[in-house]
Amino acid sequence: LDQAFPHQRAASREDCVAQVLAITGKGSFQPFMRVWWDIVSGCAAGNAAYLGAAGAIRDGLLQWVVDHLPQDDPDPQGGARMVLTYIEGAQMLAAVGRGDIPTQGLTSLAGAPRPA
């Protein structure tokens, strides 16, 4: 997975989202996504092992996002949480055949309120 994601910082929060969605939306990435949704299903059923594994995976992605937001992001910790929330929702919508919603909604992310 580390090899699949870019090493350079994204130009914006929106660019960070777009980069991750482009990678995770590729056909070659779909076997991993199917495993991920199986893990999520186990989490929803309360499986402690799945919850631990999923938490560690998401903590790793959250740190990746923090590290790849623009250097001048006004709130990298909060911004990374917003970006990760968008990514997770977008991936779920794509999994249920509604990938058009986050694709079209990504342009609105640029206008999302920023912390003062």
C-alpha positions in Angstrom: 0.0 0.0 0.0 2.8 2.4 0.8 4.1 2.0 -2.7 0.7 2.8 -4.2 0.4 6.3 -2.6 2.3 9.4 -3.7 5.3 10.5 -1.6 5.0 14.2 -2.3 2.6 16.6 -0.6 -0.7 17.3 -2.2 -1.4 20.8 -3.6 -4.6 21.1 -1.5 -7.0 19.1 0.7 -9.1 18.4 -2.4 -6.0 17.2 -4.3 -5.2 14.8 -1.4 -8.7 13.4 -1.6 -8.6 13.1 -5.4 -5.2 11.3 -5.2 -6.4 8.7 -2.8 -9.7 8.2 -4.6 -7.9 7.8 -7.9 -5.6 5.1 -6.5 -8.3 3.2 -4.5 -10.7 3.4 -7.5 -8.4 1.5 -9.8 -9.3 -2.0 -10.8 -6.0 -3.3 -9.5 -6.9 -2.0 -6.1 -10.3 -3.6 -5.9 -9.2 -6.9 -4.3 -7.8 -4.9 -1.4 -11.0 -2.9 -1.2 -13.1 -6.1 -1.0 -11.0 -7.2 1.9 -11.3 -3.8 3.5 -15.2 -4.0 3.3 -15.0 -7.5 4.8 -13.0 -6.0 7.7 -15.5 -3.2 8.0 -18.3 -5.7 8.1 -16.5 -7.6 10.9 -16.2 -4.3 12.8 -19.9 -3.6 12.4 -20.5 -7.0 14.0 -18.3 -6.0 17.0 -15.4 -8.3 16.2 -12.6 -7.0 18.5 -9.8 -8.3 16.2 -11.2 -6.6 13.2 -11.8 -3.4 15.2 -8.1 -3.4 16.2 -6.8 -4.1 12.7 -9.1 -1.5 11.1 -8.2 1.1 13.6 -4.5 0.6 13.0 -5.1 0.8 9.2 -7.1 4.0 9.5 -4.6 5.5 12.0 -1.9 4.9 9.4 -3.9 6.5 6.6 -4.7 9.5 8.9 -1.0 10.0 9.5 -0.3 9.7 5.8 -2.9 12.4 5.1 -1.4 14.7 7.8 2.0 14.2 6.2 0.7 14.9 2.7 -1.4 17.9 3.1 0.1 21.1 1.8 2.9 22.5 4.0 0.9 25.7 4.6 -2.4 23.9 5.5 -3.8 26.0 8.4 -4.9 23.0 10.4 -3.3 19.8 9.3 -4.7 17.7 12.1 -8.3 18.8 11.6 -7.9 19.0 7.9 -6.6 15.4 7.8 -9.7 14.2 9.7 -12.0 16.0 7.3 -10.1 14.5 4.3 -10.2 11.0 5.8 -13.9 11.3 6.5 -14.5 12.4 2.9 -12.4 9.5 1.6 -14.1 6.9 3.6 -17.6 8.2 2.7 -16.6 8.4 -1.0 -15.3 4.9 -1.0 -18.4 3.6 0.6 -20.6 5.4 -1.9 -18.5 4.0 -4.8 -18.9 0.5 -3.3 -22.6 0.8 -3.5 -22.6 2.1 -7.0 -23.0 5.8 -6.2 -19.4 7.0 -7.0 -21.0 10.0 -8.9 -22.0 11.6 -5.6 -18.4 12.1 -4.2 -17.0 12.8 -7.6 -19.4 15.7 -8.2 -19.2 16.7 -4.5 -15.4 17.0 -4.5 -15.6 20.4 -6.3 -17.7 21.7 -3.3 -14.9 20.7 -0.9 -12.9 23.6 -2.0 -15.6 25.9 -0.5 -15.8 24.1 2.8 -15.3 26.3 5.8 -11.7 26.4 7.2 -10.9 26.8 10.9 -10.1 30.4 11.9 
